[in-house]
Amino acid sequence: MLNAVVLGAEGLTLNALEAFAFSKIMGLEQKPKVAIVDYGMGNLFSVRQACEHAGLDVSITSAREEILNADAVILPGIGAFGDAMATLSRLDLVGVLRDVAASGKALIGVCLGLQLLMTESFEFGRHKGLGIIEGQVVPFDNPKEGARKLKVPQVGWNSVHRVGNGQEEAWENSPLAKLRDGEFMYFVHSYIVQPEDKRVVLSVSRYGQIEFCSSIHSQNIFACQFHPERSGREGLKIYRNLASHIERLTSMRS
Amino acid sequence: MNIRIIPRLDIKGPNLVKGIHLEGLRVLGKPEQFARYYYENGADELIYMDAVASLYGRNSLLDIVERTAKDIFIPLTVGGGLRSVEDIRTVLRAGADKVSINTAAIQRPELIREGARAFGSSTIVVSIEAIKKKDGSYEAYVDYGRQSTGVDAFEWAVQAAELGAGELAVTSINNEGTGKGFDLELTRKIAEAVPIPVIASGGAGRVSHVHEVITEGKADAVSIASLLHYNFVKQSEFSGQDNYTEGNTEFLRKGGMVSKVQDASLPEIKEYLIAQGVECRRPRS
């Protein structure tokens, strides 16, 4: 309605495409709404900054309704797996996140957010995860580089590689599209995910002698062990890709 | 494993400062300008240290953190005068990814555990500032190297790691700002005693010092100040940019530090390390 009034006043006639471009320039179109799940852990600020940089409309929330009504949900997180699951249960969000996964909406996990999607974790005992992706979360087992023992947690930049050969199409259709094979991303973690179905593994990285899954992609679900929001310009590219990923999934559902 | 190179910016009020032995602070310019430049030139992280907060209380640091975090998308560690979980929360809310604590942690080691529990271990960097004593032992100092504690630096490092610190930043006050190189013994002993990453800090006067502290000092990351700051000041001067007009950089031109510090840019440091066989994230042009 607003568009029509504005355009009418100018005495212009525009076709639908031009009107769309015009509304986009004027910032009149609906930005995709993204809920960042706030369960008291991790730097939500940096995730928010990166989302806003990519033109997403962000809310940081632990409210069930707001999460269910969003176009996409980001599960961030730093800290212990068991504590995180306990908090998600207390906030009554375990079922909500499973519903989001089943709804076909974009569900995005970052760092601990990736690990929480798995069936179970062996961090300080044995804990059940969200069970959205079948697989386990296990500790780095004595990483070494020659004679040098590597520190755990892995803290720093590491390269992210496509899995095997002929994966170009899967890569270019994922939120890692347009990133070069071997791009550096920022990691902070002591545990790694081992999905049962290797087809969900989008990228692998290597810490010492250990090769591990550094991101997964399965239909509407994308999650990464690294922090794209702290990985400079190339990381921001992933957030921009996520914005179009979300728009595509939203239009498929409507 | 990729070694991290982390520019360290010491901040006093609105200014970037640099001292020698953590004393005799000089104004170099605006921290945001230096931060932006380092971000664009391949810095792996940034550290902001409030140079006077433990003595005179909070100042404009939070504003600077907020402005930085809005357009710099690499990890930012903030330290200086943080005394409680609430202080840590305030700095994280302003946009820091990690905090660095020293004085308050030595006074009350439980702060490390509380901080790690509330925000995750990886958020808590414990800064250890040590002075080498005549008998060869190292003592931890607090309040920006002004106050002795009687605490042995190595015992403290092990305890801090056990309490849940995610990383340790190790500074030799003897070497800090002198340009004569890192204290390799101090860094190596701590790096070998703890399972968590160690950031070597204080003393780089030339690129080869950075290489030494990685290979001989076993550092997982290196924080660098003068080497980079002087390079940026010189570059700006050369290109006629007015980036540091508020900085008292006269001392750089008149010799003084210049004789001891052979400045280098981030790409120069990384190219050197890569040529020596050290893995690090190569800046992309």
HADDOCK unambig.tbl for C-alpha pairs under 7 A between the chains (distance, minus, plus):
assign (segid A and resid 41 and name CA) (segid B and resid 119 and name CA) 6.13 0.50 0.50
assign (segid A and resid 42 and name CA) (segid B and resid 119 and name CA) 6.43 0.50 0.50
assign (segid A and resid 43 and name CA) (segid B and resid 97 and name CA) 6.35 0.50 0.50
assign (segid A and resid 45 and name CA) (segid B and resid 93 and name CA) 6.81 0.50 0.50
assign (segid A and resid 45 and name CA) (segid B and resid 95 and name CA) 5.93 0.50 0.50
assign (segid A and resid 46 and name CA) (segid B and resid 95 and name CA) 6.65 0.50 0.50
assign (segid A and resid 49 and name CA) (segid B and resid 70 and name CA) 6.43 0.50 0.50
assign (segid A and resid 78 and name CA) (segid B and resid 120 and name CA) 5.88 0.50 0.50
assign (segid A and resid 79 and name CA) (segid B and resid 119 and name CA) 6.83 0.50 0.50
assign (segid A and resid 79 and name CA) (segid B and resid 120 and name CA) 4.25 0.50 0.50
assign (segid A and resid 79 and name CA) (segid B and resid 121 and name CA) 6.82 0.50 0.50
assign (segid A and resid 151 and name CA) (segid B and resid 195 and name CA) 5.62 0.50 0.50
assign (segid A and resid 151 and name CA) (segid B and resid 196 and name CA) 5.33 0.50 0.50
assign (segid A and resid 151 and name CA) (segid B and resid 197 and name CA) 5.66 0.50 0.50
assign (segid A and resid 152 and name CA) (segid B and resid 195 and name CA) 6.45 0.50 0.50
assign (segid A and resid 152 and name CA) (segid B and resid 196 and name CA) 5.83 0.50 0.50
assign (segid A and resid 153 and name CA) (segid B and resid 196 and name CA) 6.55 0.50 0.50
assign (segid A and resid 156 and name CA) (segid B and resid 2 and name CA) 6.98 0.50 0.50
assign (segid A and resid 156 and name CA) (segid B and resid 4 and name CA) 6.54 0.50 0.50
assign (segid A and resid 157 and name CA) (segid B and resid 2 and name CA) 6.28 0.50 0.50
assign (segid A and resid 157 and name CA) (segid B and resid 281 and name CA) 6.62 0.50 0.50
assign (segid A and resid 158 and name CA) (segid B and resid 2 and name CA) 6.65 0.50 0.50
assign (segid A and resid 184 and name CA) (segid B and resid 281 and name CA) 6.87 0.50 0.50
assign (segid A and resid 207 and name CA) (segid B and resid 1 and name CA) 6.36 0.50 0.50
assign (segid A and resid 208 and name CA) (segid B and resid 1 and name CA) 6.55 0.50 0.50
assign (segid A and resid 229 and name CA) (segid B and resid 73 and name CA) 6.20 0.50 0.50
assign (segid A and resid 230 and name CA) (segid B and resid 73 and name CA) 4.80 0.50 0.50
assign (segid A and resid 230 and name CA) (segid B and resid 74 and name CA) 4.27 0.50 0.50
assign (segid A and resid 230 and name CA) (segid B and resid 75 and name CA) 5.65 0.50 0.50
assign (segid A and resid 231 and name CA) (segid B and resid 73 and name CA) 6.19 0.50 0.50
assign (segid A and resid 231 and name CA) (segid B and resid 74 and name CA) 5.61 0.50 0.50
assign (segid A and resid 232 and name CA) (segid B and resid 73 and name CA) 4.77 0.50 0.50
assign (segid A and resid 232 and name CA) (segid B and resid 74 and name CA) 5.57 0.50 0.50
